[in-house]
Amino acid sequence: MMTATPAPVTAGDSFATTRWSVVLAASQHHKPHSVGALEELCRNYWFPLYAYVRRRGHSPEDAEDSVQGFFARFLEKNYLRSLNAERGRFRAFLLAALKHYLANEWDRTQRLKRGGGATHFSLDWQTADNRFQVAAAAASPDQEYDRQWALTLLAQVIARLQAEWEAEGKAQQFAQLRIFLEAGRGEPAAVEIAESLGLDAGTVRVTVHRLRKRYRALLREEICSTLADPTLVDQELRALFGAFEC
């Protein structure tokens, strides 16, 4: 069963507790709350690992087996002890751990059969390759990993924002206004959205401003949750969105 998620943090609080710092603080003792935080992070960010393995030329089946086998070993073998250099960012740590597994464990570990074995995470393998196929090709598996990490992070933020609006009974408004958050799409005139929602254009403009402000705040919170040091959030943000320039 998952443990409670720590309270949101801001980049200015260098003593804030994040999901990743919870994992690191308890890594030597494998405490239950650390395991829960680690499982949540892995469940949220498993797809970039799948995309990385696929970009290396492996089949969908082999990529699924690799990632599933990696997670099984990941929880059994406390990889945190041997990868000190990557501990600051969960993104970097997870990829380094996967590379370690692929290089040193795959040949000595029996491949987990799909639908059997010790499954630690319930992951959406049915849609994984469809998601991979629609992704634009990157220059390298590492760049594809970073790109998919950024896309996954943005999807997490949208999901959190949608849940907040639905809790306030504003699901229809969010469905109309989320287009203002989606890159690469032309924005409709505020007056058009206002008419469909039965609001005036000025109200829509103010609402969109607040929506974007909340989106940026949640984006920083989500990035912070994957860092041991929340003050690195701006650096991580630049690195992630640099992946779209490849």
LINLINLIN-V531548 format. One record per run of one state. SS is the DSSP state (@ for helix, = for strand, . for the rest). FROM is the first residue (numbers start at 1). TO is the last residue. If there is no record, write none. Layout:
ss: {SS:SS}
from: {FROM:FROM}
to: {TO:TO}
//
This chain:
ss: {.:@:.:@:.:@:.:@:.:@:.:@:.:=:@:.:@:.:@:.:@:.:@:.:@:.:@:.:=:.:@:.}
from: {1:19:26:32:45:47:56:60:77:79:83:84:87:89:90:105:106:109:125:134:141:168:171:182:190:198:201:225:227:228:230:246}
to: {18:25:31:44:46:55:59:76:78:82:83:86:88:89:104:105:108:124:133:140:167:170:181:189:197:200:224:226:227:229:245:246}
//
